[in-house]
Amino acid sequence: MNRDSLLTSLYPYLTDGGAICIIDPDRSEQGNREWRDSLHYIVQKWYGEKRRAGEAYYEHPKEAYEDIIRRSPFHLEQVRIPSFEWKWSISSLIGYIYSTSFGAKRYVGEDAPYFEQEVRESLHPFEEAGALTESIDLVVNVAWKDKKRGG
């Protein structure tokens, strides 16, 4: 996705003083790494090593959101949300995976019950111990439309 073009194309649709928000999660390395490694292994086993994104493959952006907003007609404001702990259940993790472009259920097709069973078996001990948690930091990049900057 060309993020520069996307911002430029969105700009005229906002009223003066309007904004878009880009929420940038940073899942830190704090918390139990073992369950995440186990889940990552299972996801790669079932979906492949390259992350899908629709009909293409995902490549992590080389440039931060804030840098792209700064060179756009928008005015950047960043809001950092204090770290918080997120507690997952196995069902919510499976639902999360299915909700992403790389983990769409259609990619595992008829084998979805077997994928889910493997996830459940692998993560059950962590869920029982209350260890399906992770520390999350969020940055909200607010891109404001303001008459002074872009017309």
For each residue, the residues with C-beta under 8 A, 3 or more apart:
1: 6
2: 5 6
3: 6 7 61 63 65 68
4: 7 8 68 71 72
5: 2 8 9
6: 1 2 3 9 10
7: 3 4 10 11 68 69 72 73 74 143
8: 4 5 11 72 73
9: 5 6 12
10: 6 7 13 14 20
11: 7 8 14 72 73 74 145 150
12: 9
13: 10
14: 10 11 18 19 20 145
15: 18 145
16: 145 146 147
17: 144 145 146
18: 14 15 144 145
19: 14 74 142 143 144 145
20: 10 14 74 142 143
21: 140 141 142 143
22: 65 69 140 141 143
23: 138 139 140 141
24: 65 138 139 140 141
25: 136 137 138
26: 136 137 138 139
27: 134 135 136
28: 31 83 134 135 136 137
29: 33
30: 134 135
31: 28 85 133 134 135
32: 35 36 126 131 132 133 134
33: 29 36 37
34: 37 38 126
35: 32 38 39 123 126 131 132
36: 32 33 39 40 134
37: 33 34 40 41
38: 34 35 41 42 122 123 126
39: 35 36 42 43 93 119 122 123
40: 36 37 43 44
41: 37 38 44 45
42: 38 39 45 46 115 118 119 122
43: 39 40 46 47 97 103
44: 40 41 47 48 49
45: 41 42
46: 42 43 107 108 111 115 118
47: 43 44 51 52 102 103 107 108
48: 44 52
49: 44
50: 57 58
51: 47 57 58 102
52: 47 48 56 57 58 101 102 104 107
53: 56 57 58 101 102
54: 101
55:
56: 52 53
57: 50 51 52 53
58: 50 51 52 53 101 102
59:
60:
61: 3 64 65
62:
63: 3 67 68
64: 61 67 68
65: 3 22 24 61 68 69 141
66: 69 70 76 78 141
67: 63 64 70 71
68: 3 4 7 63 64 65 71 72
69: 7 22 65 66 72 74 76 141 143
70: 66 67 76
71: 4 67 68
72: 4 7 8 11 68 69 143 150
73: 7 8 11 145 149 150 151
74: 7 11 19 20 69 143 144 145 146 149 150
75: 143 144 145 146 149
76: 66 69 70 141 142 143 144
77: 141 142 144
78: 66 139 140 141 142
79: 139 140 142
80: 137 138 139 140
81: 84 137 138 139 140
82:
83: 28 135 136 137
84: 81 135 136
85: 31 133 134 135 136
86: 133 134 135 136
87: 130 132 133
88: 92 93 96 132 133 134
89: 92 93 127 132
90: 93 94 119 120 123 124 127 132
91: 94 95
92: 88 89 95 96
93: 39 88 89 90 96 97 119 123 132
94: 90 91 97 98 116 119
95: 91 92 98 99
96: 88 92 93 99 100 103
97: 43 93 94 100 103
98: 94 95 103 104 105
99: 95 96 103
100: 96 97 103 104
101: 52 53 54 58 104
102: 47 51 52 53 58
103: 43 47 96 97 98 99 100 107
104: 52 98 100 101 107
105: 98 108 109 112
106: 109
107: 46 47 52 103 104
108: 46 47 105 111 112 115
109: 105 106 112
110:
111: 46 108 114 115
112: 105 108 109 115 116
113: 116 117
114: 111 117 118
115: 42 46 108 111 112 118 119
116: 94 112 113 119 120
117: 113 114 120 121
118: 42 46 114 115 121 122
119: 39 42 90 93 94 115 116 122 123
120: 90 116 117 123 124
121: 117 118 124
122: 38 39 42 118 119
123: 35 38 39 90 93 119 120 126 127 132
124: 90 120 121 127 128
125: 128 129
126: 32 34 35 38 123 129 131 132
127: 89 90 123 124 130 131 132
128: 124 125
129: 125 126
130: 87 127 133
131: 32 35 126 127
132: 32 35 87 88 89 90 93 123 126 127
133: 31 32 85 86 87 88 130
134: 27 28 30 31 32 36 85 86 88
135: 27 28 30 31 83 84 85 86
136: 25 26 27 28 83 84 85 86
137: 25 26 28 80 81 83
138: 23 24 25 26 80 81
139: 23 24 26 78 79 80 81
140: 21 22 23 24 78 79 80 81
141: 21 22 23 24 65 66 69 76 77 78
142: 19 20 21 76 77 78 79
143: 7 19 20 21 22 69 72 74 75 76
144: 17 18 19 74 75 76 77
145: 11 14 15 16 17 18 19 73 74 75 150
146: 16 17 74 75 149 150
147: 16 151
148:
149: 73 74 75 146
150: 11 72 73 74 145 146
151: 73 147
